[in-house]
Amino acid sequence: MELEQGLDAEGGHVRVAGLDSFPRPSKAAVMFASVVDPAGLLDPIAAQCERVCRDVGFEPEERPFVPHLTLARIRPPRDVRRLIDAFGEFSVRLAVDQVSLMRGEQGEDGIRYVCGATFPLR
């Protein structure tokens, strides 16, 4: 599969539900929102993206695919327990109708992410 062919996957809906952090809330380096995908919509999309990346020379990802939305990278790491508690439990329905290929560009103020291409889903 080449990028010009796009992705052969269906769109649909997932749920964004809850905030968390990595490696732990008391010393967070990354804040993220969990994505709940009971229909398994994202797994075939992730598998196709992984195949395309390997086909163009990237090393295979060793970690399992875990759907999430990265919200912030925190430098230096901080305690975010109060922030996570303030948001509490929530659930937001999110449409998935395209996949965007992003690239990081180093700038004076850190890395800025730029959209390189967008692929619509069926």
TINU-680811 format. One record per residue: residue number from 0; residue in three letters; x, y, z of N, C-alpha, C in turn. Coordinates in Angstrom, 1 decimal. Example, Ala and Ser with C-alpha at 12.3 -4.5 7.8 and 13.67 -1.06 7.14 Angstrom:
BEGIN
<mido k="0" r="ALA" n_px="13.2" n_py="-5.7" n_pz="7.8" ca_px="12.3" ca_py="-4.5" ca_pz="7.8" c_px="13.2" c_py="-3.3" c_pz="7.8"/>
<mido k="1" r="SER" n_px="12.8" n_py="-2.2" n_pz="7.1" ca_px="13.7" ca_py="-1.1" ca_pz="7.1" c_px="12.9" c_py="0.0" c_pz="7.9"/>
This chain:
BEGIN
<mido k="0" r="MET" n_px="0.8" n_py="-1.2" n_pz="0.0" ca_px="0.0" ca_py="0.0" ca_pz="0.0" c_px="0.9" c_py="1.2" c_pz="0.0"/>
<mido k="1" r="GLU" n_px="0.6" n_py="2.2" n_pz="-0.8" ca_px="1.3" ca_py="3.5" ca_pz="-0.8" c_px="0.4" c_py="4.5" c_pz="-0.3"/>
<mido k="2" r="LEU" n_px="1.0" n_py="5.6" n_pz="0.2" ca_px="0.2" ca_py="6.7" ca_pz="0.8" c_px="-0.8" c_py="7.3" c_pz="-0.3"/>
<mido k="3" r="GLU" n_px="-0.4" n_py="7.3" n_pz="-1.5" ca_px="-1.3" ca_py="7.9" ca_pz="-2.5" c_px="-2.6" c_py="7.2" c_pz="-2.7"/>
<mido k="4" r="GLN" n_px="-2.6" n_py="5.9" n_pz="-2.3" ca_px="-3.9" ca_py="5.1" ca_pz="-2.3" c_px="-4.8" c_py="5.4" c_pz="-1.2"/>
<mido k="5" r="GLY" n_px="-4.4" n_py="6.2" n_pz="-0.2" ca_px="-5.2" ca_py="6.5" ca_pz="0.9" c_px="-5.3" c_py="5.3" c_pz="1.9"/>
<mido k="6" r="LEU" n_px="-6.3" n_py="5.4" n_pz="2.8" ca_px="-6.6" ca_py="4.3" ca_pz="3.7" c_px="-7.9" c_py="3.7" c_pz="3.4"/>
<mido k="7" r="ASP" n_px="-7.9" n_py="2.4" n_pz="3.4" ca_px="-9.2" ca_py="1.6" ca_pz="3.2" c_px="-9.8" c_py="1.3" c_pz="4.5"/>
<mido k="8" r="ALA" n_px="-10.5" n_py="2.2" n_pz="5.1" ca_px="-11.1" ca_py="2.0" ca_pz="6.4" c_px="-12.4" c_py="2.9" c_pz="6.5"/>
<mido k="9" r="GLU" n_px="-13.3" n_py="2.4" n_pz="7.4" ca_px="-14.5" ca_py="3.1" ca_pz="7.6" c_px="-14.4" c_py="4.1" c_pz="8.8"/>
<mido k="10" r="GLY" n_px="-15.1" n_py="5.2" n_pz="8.7" ca_px="-15.2" ca_py="6.1" ca_pz="9.7" c_px="-16.2" c_py="5.7" c_pz="10.7"/>
<mido k="11" r="GLY" n_px="-16.4" n_py="6.5" n_pz="11.7" ca_px="-17.4" ca_py="6.1" ca_pz="12.7" c_px="-17.3" c_py="7.1" c_pz="13.9"/>
<mido k="12" r="HIS" n_px="-17.6" n_py="6.5" n_pz="15.1" ca_px="-17.5" ca_py="7.3" ca_pz="16.3" c_px="-16.8" c_py="6.6" c_pz="17.4"/>
<mido k="13" r="VAL" n_px="-16.1" n_py="7.3" n_pz="18.3" ca_px="-15.4" ca_py="6.8" ca_pz="19.5" c_px="-15.9" c_py="7.7" c_pz="20.6"/>
<mido k="14" r="ARG" n_px="-15.4" n_py="7.4" n_pz="21.8" ca_px="-15.7" ca_py="8.3" ca_pz="23.0" c_px="-14.4" c_py="8.7" c_pz="23.6"/>
<mido k="15" r="VAL" n_px="-14.3" n_py="10.0" n_pz="23.9" ca_px="-13.2" ca_py="10.5" ca_pz="24.7" c_px="-13.7" c_py="10.5" c_pz="26.2"/>
<mido k="16" r="ALA" n_px="-13.0" n_py="9.8" n_pz="27.0" ca_px="-13.5" ca_py="9.6" ca_pz="28.4" c_px="-12.4" c_py="9.7" c_pz="29.4"/>
<mido k="17" r="GLY" n_px="-12.2" n_py="10.8" n_pz="30.1" ca_px="-11.3" ca_py="10.8" ca_pz="31.2" c_px="-9.9" c_py="11.3" c_pz="30.8"/>
<mido k="18" r="LEU" n_px="-9.3" n_py="12.0" n_pz="31.8" ca_px="-7.9" ca_py="12.4" ca_pz="31.7" c_px="-7.0" c_py="11.5" c_pz="32.4"/>
<mido k="19" r="ASP" n_px="-5.7" n_py="11.4" n_pz="32.0" ca_px="-4.7" ca_py="10.6" ca_pz="32.7" c_px="-3.4" c_py="11.2" c_pz="32.3"/>
<mido k="20" r="SER" n_px="-2.3" n_py="10.6" n_pz="32.8" ca_px="-1.0" ca_py="11.1" ca_pz="32.6" c_px="0.0" c_py="10.0" c_pz="32.6"/>
<mido k="21" r="PHE" n_px="1.2" n_py="10.3" n_pz="32.0" ca_px="2.2" ca_py="9.3" ca_pz="32.0" c_px="3.5" c_py="10.0" c_pz="32.5"/>
<mido k="22" r="PRO" n_px="4.4" n_py="9.4" n_pz="33.3" ca_px="4.3" ca_py="8.0" ca_pz="33.8" c_px="3.3" c_py="7.9" c_pz="34.9"/>
<mido k="23" r="ARG" n_px="3.0" n_py="9.0" n_pz="35.7" ca_px="2.0" ca_py="8.9" ca_pz="36.8" c_px="1.6" c_py="10.3" c_pz="37.1"/>
<mido k="24" r="PRO" n_px="0.4" n_py="10.5" n_pz="37.6" ca_px="-0.2" ca_py="11.8" ca_pz="37.9" c_px="0.7" c_py="12.7" c_pz="38.8"/>
<mido k="25" r="SER" n_px="1.4" n_py="12.1" n_pz="39.7" ca_px="2.2" ca_py="12.9" ca_pz="40.7" c_px="3.4" c_py="13.4" c_pz="40.0"/>
<mido k="26" r="LYS" n_px="3.8" n_py="12.9" n_pz="38.9" ca_px="5.0" ca_py="13.4" ca_pz="38.2" c_px="4.8" c_py="13.2" c_pz="36.7"/>
<mido k="27" r="ALA" n_px="3.8" n_py="14.0" n_pz="36.2" ca_px="3.4" ca_py="13.8" ca_pz="34.8" c_px="4.3" c_py="14.5" c_pz="33.8"/>
<mido k="28" r="ALA" n_px="4.7" n_py="13.7" n_pz="32.8" ca_px="5.4" ca_py="14.3" ca_pz="31.6" c_px="4.5" c_py="14.4" c_pz="30.4"/>
<mido k="29" r="VAL" n_px="3.4" n_py="13.7" n_pz="30.4" ca_px="2.4" ca_py="13.7" ca_pz="29.3" c_px="1.0" c_py="13.6" c_pz="29.9"/>
<mido k="30" r="MET" n_px="0.2" n_py="14.5" n_pz="29.4" ca_px="-1.3" ca_py="14.5" ca_pz="29.7" c_px="-2.0" c_py="13.9" c_pz="28.5"/>
<mido k="31" r="PHE" n_px="-3.0" n_py="13.1" n_pz="28.7" ca_px="-3.7" ca_py="12.5" ca_pz="27.6" c_px="-5.2" c_py="12.3" c_pz="28.0"/>
<mido k="32" r="ALA" n_px="-6.0" n_py="12.2" n_pz="27.0" ca_px="-7.4" ca_py="11.8" ca_pz="27.2" c_px="-7.6" c_py="10.4" c_pz="26.7"/>
<mido k="33" r="SER" n_px="-8.2" n_py="9.6" n_pz="27.5" ca_px="-8.4" ca_py="8.2" ca_pz="27.0" c_px="-9.5" c_py="8.1" c_pz="25.9"/>
<mido k="34" r="VAL" n_px="-9.3" n_py="7.2" n_pz="25.0" ca_px="-10.3" ca_py="7.0" ca_pz="23.9" c_px="-10.8" c_py="5.6" c_pz="24.1"/>
<mido k="35" r="VAL" n_px="-12.2" n_py="5.6" n_pz="24.1" ca_px="-12.9" ca_py="4.3" ca_pz="24.2" c_px="-13.4" c_py="4.0" c_pz="22.8"/>
<mido k="36" r="ASP" n_px="-13.1" n_py="2.8" n_pz="22.3" ca_px="-13.4" ca_py="2.4" ca_pz="21.0" c_px="-14.1" c_py="1.0" c_pz="21.0"/>
<mido k="37" r="PRO" n_px="-15.3" n_py="0.8" n_pz="21.6" ca_px="-15.9" ca_py="-0.5" ca_pz="21.7" c_px="-16.1" c_py="-1.2" c_pz="20.4"/>
<mido k="38" r="ALA" n_px="-16.3" n_py="-0.5" n_pz="19.3" ca_px="-16.5" ca_py="-1.2" ca_pz="18.0" c_px="-15.2" c_py="-1.6" c_pz="17.3"/>
<mido k="39" r="GLY" n_px="-14.1" n_py="-1.2" n_pz="17.9" ca_px="-12.8" ca_py="-1.5" ca_pz="17.2" c_px="-12.5" c_py="-0.8" c_pz="16.0"/>
<mido k="40" r="LEU" n_px="-13.1" n_py="0.4" n_pz="15.8" ca_px="-12.9" ca_py="1.2" ca_pz="14.6" c_px="-11.5" c_py="1.6" c_pz="14.4"/>
<mido k="41" r="LEU" n_px="-10.7" n_py="1.9" n_pz="15.4" ca_px="-9.4" ca_py="2.4" ca_pz="15.3" c_px="-8.3" c_py="1.3" c_pz="15.0"/>
<mido k="42" r="ASP" n_px="-8.5" n_py="0.1" n_pz="15.5" ca_px="-7.5" ca_py="-0.9" ca_pz="15.3" c_px="-7.1" c_py="-1.2" c_pz="13.8"/>
<mido k="43" r="PRO" n_px="-8.1" n_py="-1.3" n_pz="12.9" ca_px="-7.7" ca_py="-1.5" ca_pz="11.5" c_px="-7.0" c_py="-0.3" c_pz="10.9"/>
<mido k="44" r="ILE" n_px="-7.4" n_py="0.9" n_pz="11.3" ca_px="-6.7" ca_py="2.1" ca_pz="10.8" c_px="-5.3" c_py="2.1" c_pz="11.3"/>
<mido k="45" r="ALA" n_px="-5.1" n_py="1.8" n_pz="12.6" ca_px="-3.7" ca_py="1.8" ca_pz="13.1" c_px="-2.9" c_py="0.8" c_pz="12.4"/>
<mido k="46" r="ALA" n_px="-3.4" n_py="-0.4" n_pz="12.1" ca_px="-2.7" ca_py="-1.5" ca_pz="11.5" c_px="-2.3" c_py="-1.0" c_pz="10.1"/>
<mido k="47" r="GLN" n_px="-3.2" n_py="-0.4" n_pz="9.3" ca_px="-2.8" ca_py="0.1" ca_pz="8.0" c_px="-1.7" c_py="1.2" c_pz="8.1"/>
<mido k="48" r="CYS" n_px="-1.8" n_py="2.1" n_pz="9.0" ca_px="-0.8" ca_py="3.1" ca_pz="9.2" c_px="0.5" c_py="2.5" c_pz="9.5"/>
<mido k="49" r="GLU" n_px="0.5" n_py="1.5" n_pz="10.3" ca_px="1.8" ca_py="0.8" ca_pz="10.7" c_px="2.4" c_py="0.1" c_pz="9.5"/>
<mido k="50" r="ARG" n_px="1.6" n_py="-0.5" n_pz="8.6" ca_px="2.1" ca_py="-1.2" ca_pz="7.4" c_px="2.7" c_py="-0.2" c_pz="6.5"/>
<mido k="51" r="VAL" n_px="2.0" n_py="0.9" n_pz="6.3" ca_px="2.5" ca_py="2.0" ca_pz="5.4" c_px="3.9" c_py="2.5" c_pz="5.9"/>
<mido k="52" r="CYS" n_px="4.0" n_py="2.8" n_pz="7.2" ca_px="5.2" ca_py="3.3" ca_pz="7.8" c_px="6.3" c_py="2.3" c_pz="7.6"/>
<mido k="53" r="ARG" n_px="6.1" n_py="1.0" n_pz="7.8" ca_px="7.1" ca_py="0.0" ca_pz="7.6" c_px="7.5" c_py="-0.1" c_pz="6.1"/>
<mido k="54" r="ASP" n_px="6.5" n_py="0.0" n_pz="5.2" ca_px="6.8" ca_py="-0.1" ca_pz="3.8" c_px="7.7" c_py="1.0" c_pz="3.3"/>
<mido k="55" r="VAL" n_px="7.7" n_py="2.2" n_pz="4.0" ca_px="8.5" ca_py="3.3" ca_pz="3.6" c_px="9.8" c_py="3.4" c_pz="4.4"/>
<mido k="56" r="GLY" n_px="10.0" n_py="2.4" n_pz="5.2" ca_px="11.3" ca_py="2.3" ca_pz="5.9" c_px="11.4" c_py="2.6" c_pz="7.4"/>
<mido k="57" r="PHE" n_px="10.3" n_py="2.8" n_pz="8.0" ca_px="10.3" ca_py="3.1" ca_pz="9.5" c_px="10.4" c_py="1.7" c_pz="10.2"/>
<mido k="58" r="GLU" n_px="11.0" n_py="1.7" n_pz="11.4" ca_px="11.1" ca_py="0.6" ca_pz="12.2" c_px="9.7" c_py="0.3" c_pz="12.7"/>
<mido k="59" r="PRO" n_px="9.3" n_py="-1.0" n_pz="12.9" ca_px="8.0" ca_py="-1.4" ca_pz="13.4" c_px="7.9" c_py="-0.9" c_pz="14.9"/>
<mido k="60" r="GLU" n_px="6.7" n_py="-0.5" n_pz="15.2" ca_px="6.4" ca_py="-0.1" ca_pz="16.6" c_px="6.3" c_py="-1.3" c_pz="17.5"/>
<mido k="61" r="GLU" n_px="7.0" n_py="-1.3" n_pz="18.5" ca_px="7.0" ca_py="-2.5" ca_pz="19.4" c_px="5.9" c_py="-2.5" c_pz="20.4"/>
<mido k="62" r="ARG" n_px="5.5" n_py="-1.3" n_pz="20.8" ca_px="4.5" ca_py="-1.1" ca_pz="21.8" c_px="3.1" c_py="-1.4" c_pz="21.2"/>
<mido k="63" r="PRO" n_px="2.2" n_py="-1.9" n_pz="22.0" ca_px="0.8" ca_py="-2.1" ca_pz="21.5" c_px="0.1" c_py="-0.8" c_pz="21.3"/>
<mido k="64" r="PHE" n_px="-0.8" n_py="-0.8" n_pz="20.3" ca_px="-1.6" ca_py="0.4" ca_pz="20.0" c_px="-2.6" c_py="0.6" c_pz="21.1"/>
<mido k="65" r="VAL" n_px="-2.6" n_py="1.8" n_pz="21.7" ca_px="-3.5" ca_py="2.3" ca_pz="22.7" c_px="-4.1" c_py="3.6" c_pz="22.3"/>
<mido k="66" r="PRO" n_px="-5.3" n_py="3.6" n_pz="21.9" ca_px="-5.9" ca_py="4.9" ca_pz="21.4" c_px="-6.0" c_py="5.9" c_pz="22.5"/>
<mido k="67" r="HIS" n_px="-5.6" n_py="7.1" n_pz="22.2" ca_px="-5.6" ca_py="8.2" ca_pz="23.2" c_px="-5.4" c_py="9.6" c_pz="22.4"/>
<mido k="68" r="LEU" n_px="-5.7" n_py="10.6" n_pz="23.1" ca_px="-5.4" ca_py="12.0" ca_pz="22.5" c_px="-4.4" c_py="12.6" c_pz="23.4"/>
<mido k="69" r="THR" n_px="-3.2" n_py="12.9" n_pz="22.9" ca_px="-2.2" ca_py="13.6" ca_pz="23.7" c_px="-2.6" c_py="15.0" c_pz="23.8"/>
<mido k="70" r="LEU" n_px="-2.6" n_py="15.5" n_pz="25.0" ca_px="-3.1" ca_py="16.9" ca_pz="25.2" c_px="-1.9" c_py="17.8" c_pz="25.5"/>
<mido k="71" r="ALA" n_px="-0.9" n_py="17.3" n_pz="26.2" ca_px="0.2" ca_py="18.2" ca_pz="26.6" c_px="1.5" c_py="17.4" c_pz="26.9"/>
<mido k="72" r="ARG" n_px="2.6" n_py="17.9" n_pz="26.6" ca_px="3.9" ca_py="17.4" ca_pz="27.1" c_px="4.4" c_py="18.4" c_pz="28.1"/>
<mido k="73" r="ILE" n_px="4.7" n_py="17.9" n_pz="29.3" ca_px="5.0" ca_py="18.8" ca_pz="30.4" c_px="6.5" c_py="18.8" c_pz="30.7"/>
<mido k="74" r="ARG" n_px="7.2" n_py="19.9" n_pz="30.6" ca_px="8.6" ca_py="20.0" ca_pz="30.9" c_px="8.8" c_py="21.2" c_pz="31.9"/>
<mido k="75" r="PRO" n_px="9.4" n_py="20.9" n_pz="33.0" ca_px="9.7" ca_py="19.6" ca_pz="33.6" c_px="8.4" c_py="19.0" c_pz="34.1"/>
<mido k="76" r="PRO" n_px="8.4" n_py="17.7" n_pz="34.4" ca_px="7.2" ca_py="17.0" ca_pz="34.9" c_px="6.7" c_py="17.6" c_pz="36.1"/>
<mido k="77" r="ARG" n_px="5.3" n_py="17.6" n_pz="36.2" ca_px="4.6" ca_py="18.2" ca_pz="37.4" c_px="3.5" c_py="17.3" c_pz="37.9"/>
<mido k="78" r="ASP" n_px="3.1" n_py="17.6" n_pz="39.1" ca_px="2.0" ca_py="16.9" ca_pz="39.7" c_px="0.6" c_py="17.5" c_pz="39.1"/>
<mido k="79" r="VAL" n_px="-0.1" n_py="16.6" n_pz="38.5" ca_px="-1.4" ca_py="17.0" ca_pz="37.8" c_px="-2.6" c_py="16.3" c_pz="38.4"/>
<mido k="80" r="ARG" n_px="-2.4" n_py="15.8" n_pz="39.6" ca_px="-3.6" ca_py="15.1" ca_pz="40.2" c_px="-4.8" c_py="16.0" c_pz="40.4"/>
<mido k="81" r="ARG" n_px="-4.6" n_py="17.3" n_pz="40.8" ca_px="-5.7" ca_py="18.2" ca_pz="41.0" c_px="-6.4" c_py="18.5" c_pz="39.7"/>
<mido k="82" r="LEU" n_px="-5.6" n_py="18.6" n_pz="38.7" ca_px="-6.3" ca_py="18.9" ca_pz="37.3" c_px="-7.1" c_py="17.7" c_pz="36.9"/>
<mido k="83" r="ILE" n_px="-6.6" n_py="16.5" n_pz="37.0" ca_px="-7.3" ca_py="15.3" ca_pz="36.7" c_px="-8.6" c_py="15.2" c_pz="37.5"/>
<mido k="84" r="ASP" n_px="-8.5" n_py="15.4" n_pz="38.8" ca_px="-9.7" ca_py="15.4" ca_pz="39.7" c_px="-10.7" c_py="16.4" c_pz="39.4"/>
<mido k="85" r="ALA" n_px="-10.2" n_py="17.6" n_pz="39.0" ca_px="-11.1" ca_py="18.7" ca_pz="38.6" c_px="-12.0" c_py="18.4" c_pz="37.4"/>
<mido k="86" r="PHE" n_px="-11.5" n_py="17.6" n_pz="36.5" ca_px="-12.3" ca_py="17.3" ca_pz="35.3" c_px="-13.2" c_py="16.1" c_pz="35.6"/>
<mido k="87" r="GLY" n_px="-12.9" n_py="15.3" n_pz="36.6" ca_px="-13.7" ca_py="14.2" ca_pz="36.9" c_px="-14.0" c_py="13.3" c_pz="35.8"/>
<mido k="88" r="GLU" n_px="-15.1" n_py="12.5" n_pz="35.9" ca_px="-15.5" ca_py="11.6" ca_pz="34.8" c_px="-16.3" c_py="12.4" c_pz="33.8"/>
<mido k="89" r="PHE" n_px="-16.0" n_py="12.1" n_pz="32.5" ca_px="-16.7" ca_py="12.7" ca_pz="31.4" c_px="-16.7" c_py="11.8" c_pz="30.2"/>
<mido k="90" r="SER" n_px="-17.6" n_py="12.0" n_pz="29.3" ca_px="-17.6" ca_py="11.2" ca_pz="28.1" c_px="-18.1" c_py="12.1" c_pz="26.9"/>
<mido k="91" r="VAL" n_px="-17.3" n_py="12.2" n_pz="25.9" ca_px="-17.6" ca_py="13.0" ca_pz="24.7" c_px="-17.6" c_py="12.2" c_pz="23.5"/>
<mido k="92" r="ARG" n_px="-18.6" n_py="12.2" n_pz="22.7" ca_px="-18.6" ca_py="11.4" ca_pz="21.4" c_px="-17.8" c_py="12.2" c_pz="20.4"/>
<mido k="93" r="LEU" n_px="-17.0" n_py="11.5" n_pz="19.7" ca_px="-16.1" ca_py="12.1" ca_pz="18.7" c_px="-16.2" c_py="11.3" c_pz="17.4"/>
<mido k="94" r="ALA" n_px="-16.4" n_py="12.1" n_pz="16.3" ca_px="-16.5" ca_py="11.5" ca_pz="15.0" c_px="-15.1" c_py="11.3" c_pz="14.5"/>
<mido k="95" r="VAL" n_px="-14.9" n_py="10.1" n_pz="13.8" ca_px="-13.6" ca_py="9.8" ca_pz="13.2" c_px="-13.9" c_py="9.7" c_pz="11.7"/>
<mido k="96" r="ASP" n_px="-13.5" n_py="10.7" n_pz="10.9" ca_px="-13.8" ca_py="10.7" ca_pz="9.5" c_px="-12.6" c_py="10.9" c_pz="8.6"/>
<mido k="97" r="GLN" n_px="-11.5" n_py="11.1" n_pz="9.2" ca_px="-10.2" ca_py="11.2" ca_pz="8.5" c_px="-9.0" c_py="10.9" c_pz="9.3"/>
<mido k="98" r="VAL" n_px="-7.9" n_py="10.7" n_pz="8.7" ca_px="-6.6" ca_py="10.5" ca_pz="9.4" c_px="-5.7" c_py="11.5" c_pz="8.8"/>
<mido k="99" r="SER" n_px="-5.0" n_py="12.2" n_pz="9.7" ca_px="-4.0" ca_py="13.2" ca_pz="9.3" c_px="-2.6" c_py="12.8" c_pz="9.6"/>
<mido k="100" r="LEU" n_px="-1.7" n_py="12.9" n_pz="8.7" ca_px="-0.3" ca_py="12.6" ca_pz="8.9" c_px="0.4" c_py="13.8" c_pz="9.3"/>
<mido k="101" r="MET" n_px="0.9" n_py="13.8" n_pz="10.5" ca_px="1.6" ca_py="14.9" ca_pz="11.2" c_px="3.1" c_py="14.8" c_pz="11.2"/>
<mido k="102" r="ARG" n_px="3.8" n_py="15.9" n_pz="11.1" ca_px="5.2" ca_py="15.9" ca_pz="11.3" c_px="5.6" c_py="17.0" c_pz="12.2"/>
<mido k="103" r="GLY" n_px="6.7" n_py="16.7" n_pz="13.0" ca_px="7.2" ca_py="17.6" ca_pz="14.0" c_px="8.3" c_py="18.5" c_pz="13.4"/>
<mido k="104" r="GLU" n_px="8.2" n_py="19.8" n_pz="13.6" ca_px="9.2" ca_py="20.7" ca_pz="13.1" c_px="9.8" c_py="21.4" c_pz="14.3"/>
<mido k="105" r="GLN" n_px="11.1" n_py="21.3" n_pz="14.4" ca_px="11.8" ca_py="22.0" ca_pz="15.5" c_px="11.9" c_py="23.5" c_pz="15.3"/>
<mido k="106" r="GLY" n_px="11.4" n_py="24.2" n_pz="16.3" ca_px="11.5" ca_py="25.7" ca_pz="16.2" c_px="12.2" c_py="26.3" c_pz="17.4"/>
<mido k="107" r="GLU" n_px="12.2" n_py="27.6" n_pz="17.5" ca_px="12.9" ca_py="28.2" ca_pz="18.6" c_px="12.2" c_py="27.9" c_pz="20.0"/>
<mido k="108" r="ASP" n_px="10.8" n_py="27.7" n_pz="19.9" ca_px="10.1" ca_py="27.5" ca_pz="21.1" c_px="9.7" c_py="26.0" c_pz="21.3"/>
<mido k="109" r="GLY" n_px="10.4" n_py="25.1" n_pz="20.6" ca_px="10.2" ca_py="23.7" ca_pz="20.8" c_px="9.6" c_py="23.1" c_pz="19.5"/>
<mido k="110" r="ILE" n_px="9.0" n_py="22.0" n_pz="19.6" ca_px="8.5" ca_py="21.3" ca_pz="18.4" c_px="7.1" c_py="21.8" c_pz="18.1"/>
<mido k="111" r="ARG" n_px="6.8" n_py="22.0" n_pz="16.8" ca_px="5.5" ca_py="22.4" ca_pz="16.3" c_px="5.1" c_py="21.3" c_pz="15.4"/>
<mido k="112" r="TYR" n_px="3.8" n_py="20.9" n_pz="15.5" ca_px="3.3" ca_py="19.8" ca_pz="14.7" c_px="2.5" c_py="20.4" c_pz="13.5"/>
<mido k="113" r="VAL" n_px="2.8" n_py="19.9" n_pz="12.3" ca_px="2.3" ca_py="20.4" ca_pz="11.1" c_px="1.6" c_py="19.3" c_pz="10.3"/>
<mido k="114" r="CYS" n_px="0.4" n_py="19.5" n_pz="9.8" ca_px="-0.3" ca_py="18.5" ca_pz="9.0" c_px="0.4" c_py="18.3" c_pz="7.6"/>
<mido k="115" r="GLY" n_px="0.8" n_py="17.1" n_pz="7.3" ca_px="1.5" ca_py="16.9" ca_pz="6.0" c_px="0.5" c_py="16.4" c_pz="5.0"/>
<mido k="116" r="ALA" n_px="-0.5" n_py="15.6" n_pz="5.4" ca_px="-1.5" ca_py="15.1" ca_pz="4.5" c_px="-2.7" c_py="14.6" c_pz="5.3"/>
<mido k="117" r="THR" n_px="-3.9" n_py="14.6" n_pz="4.7" ca_px="-5.1" ca_py="14.1" ca_pz="5.3" c_px="-5.8" c_py="13.1" c_pz="4.4"/>
<mido k="118" r="PHE" n_px="-6.2" n_py="12.0" n_pz="5.0" ca_px="-6.8" ca_py="10.9" ca_pz="4.2" c_px="-8.3" c_py="10.7" c_pz="4.7"/>
<mido k="119" r="PRO" n_px="-9.3" n_py="10.9" n_pz="3.9" ca_px="-10.6" ca_py="10.7" ca_pz="4.3" c_px="-10.9" c_py="9.2" c_pz="4.5"/>
<mido k="120" r="LEU" n_px="-11.8" n_py="8.9" n_pz="5.4" ca_px="-12.3" ca_py="7.5" ca_pz="5.6" c_px="-13.6" c_py="7.3" c_pz="5.0"/>
<mido k="121" r="ARG" n_px="-14.0" n_py="6.1" n_pz="4.7" ca_px="-15.3" ca_py="5.8" ca_pz="4.1" c_px="-16.4" c_py="6.0" c_pz="5.1"/>
